[in-house]
Amino acid sequence: MKAVGLDVHRNFAQAAMVENGLVKNHGRFAMNRDAILKLAETLTKGDDVVLEATGNTAAIVRLLTPFAHRVVIANPLQVRAIAWAKVKTDKIDAATLARLHAAQFLLEVWMPTEEVAERRRVIAERTQLVSQMTRLKNRINSILHANLMPQQTGRIFSVKGHAALEALPLPIDQIRMALRHHDEIQRLARELEVIDAANDDDPGRCSLTATVRTRPWWTLSTTQVAPALHAPLSRRRVRPGRRRGRGHGEFCDVGDDETHPQRRGRPLVMRPTTTTLPAAPQRLFLTLMFCDLCGSSQLAGQLELEVLADLLERVRLAVCAAVLRHVGRVVRSQGDGSLAVFGYSAPSEHDARRAC
């Protein structure tokens, strides 16, 4: 498997490839459809492509996904190795992305599916039409207000309201302007009906205009635990119970049972457990602890990718074990850093001492 990093710009992109710990320049290509498809032909099903989130990321991901194993999107604000680098070139940035992904050092950004992206575009289009109609109605009301006319109700903006608006005692130029705004409102209303009708014809989608009653879901994400366990990322959805105290998750030890389906030689897992919630909101004094590996940036440049990944895995496991041993919880683990909280379920005056 090889990791291909892309440093995407407006008119071009720079590619770099990391394979077996060696960084190779993959060249520069124009930022257009044909050039991206030509790059996709050089990929295999075992390759990973990583790029930073930008304006045309969705189109690039859509073109490269059928040809690669995964297309990973990185948050540019969290790639400190690029943002804080003293020497910045396109080749260095592309190679840094590929190396960080190969070392499992990148925090991925969720990419919406094509269906979700389509729904977003439709909702944005509908919102824009409604905003334009509201702006035109306000202009008609401003014309009426300037001529001491009472503010009209919604009937005057309907199809039959054209004649009523034309009969008002207004100057000829302002009547012409108001009627032009009224005709534009009717045109936008017809486009809005087309969008709503197309959405209602699809049985797999809910109506944009209907009132949808949803039941609460609590998403229990294990993306922060998976890097520490060197396991594939997964998301679990847990329906909260009717009784208080269900639907919470915490770090826990599965014991010494090697036959446990989630153990597989890994001492720490994330699974839902039963926690008693307070009957009323309470103010808790928590202790937060953050720790990271000293000199990790220098180690990343000196060690091989496989050795660095193994070192980071052992650091995360050691931190999780130490935090659990002192009655704490690791709430976030990214790269070589971990964030732990003490005193969440049962505050104690010794929480700060335990964190130290």
C-alpha positions, 0 to 999 in steps of 0.5 A: 500500500502507498499513500499519495498526498495532494497539495491542491491549489486553484489551478494546479495540484502537487502530488507526492507518494510514500511507499515503504517509507520512501518519499517520491515526487509524483509531479504537478498536474493541472486542476481539471477533470481530465488531469485528475482522471489521468492521475486516477489511472496510476492508482490501485485499489490498495492506495490511499489518497490524502488531501486537505479540505478546500473548495473543490474537494468534493469533486476530487474525492468523487473522481478518485474514489472508484480508483483508490482504496480510500480518499482521506480529507484532512483539516488544514487548520489541524495539520500543524506540521504544514502550518508551522513549517519554516520551509513551505513548498508544494512538494514538501506540503504534499509529502508531509500529508502523505507521511502523516497519513502513513503514520496515522497522524491525521485527523480525518474530516467526514465527507458527505455522501452524494445523496447528502450533498445533493440534499444540501444543494437542494435545500440551499437552492430552496432557501435562496428562492425563499430569500429572494421572494421575501426581499421582493415582498419587502420592496412592494411593502416599502412602496406602499408605505412610502405612499401611505398605503396600509401594509398588505396581507399575503393575498396581494402576493398571490396570482389574484393579487395582481389586479388588486395591486394594479388598482391601487392609487399609486404613481404610474412608475411605482405601479410598474415597479410593484407589478414587476416585483409581483411577476418575479414573485410568481416566477420564483413561486413556480420554481419553488413548487417544482423543487417541492414536487420533485422532492415529494415524488421521491419516496425515500426522502422526507418532504422539505415542507413537512413537519418531521418529528424525530426521536433523539439519538445519541451517537457514541463515537469510537473514532478517538479510541480506534487510533489508540487501539490501532483498529479500524474506525467505527461509529456506534449508535446507541438509542437512549433508554426510557429510564435514566442512566442508559446510553452512556459510554466510558473506557473500561477493561474487558478483563483477562478473557482472551475470548472476548470478541472485542479484546483480540489482545487489546486491553482497552475498548469503548463500549456502552455502560450503565451510569446513574445520572443525577436527577437534576443538573449539577455543577461539577468541578472537573480536572483536565489533563493533557499530555503528549510525547516530547520531541515527537516532531523530531522523532517523526523526521528521524524514525521510519513510518512503521516504527513511529506508528508503533511508538505512538500506539504504545504511548496511547495505550500507556496513557489510557492504562495510567488514566484508568488506573487513577479513575479517569477517562480519556476523552480525546486522543489525537496523534501523540496527545491525549486529553483526560478528565477526572471527577466526571461521574464522582467528583473528589477532592483528590482529582487534581492529585490523581491527574498529576 
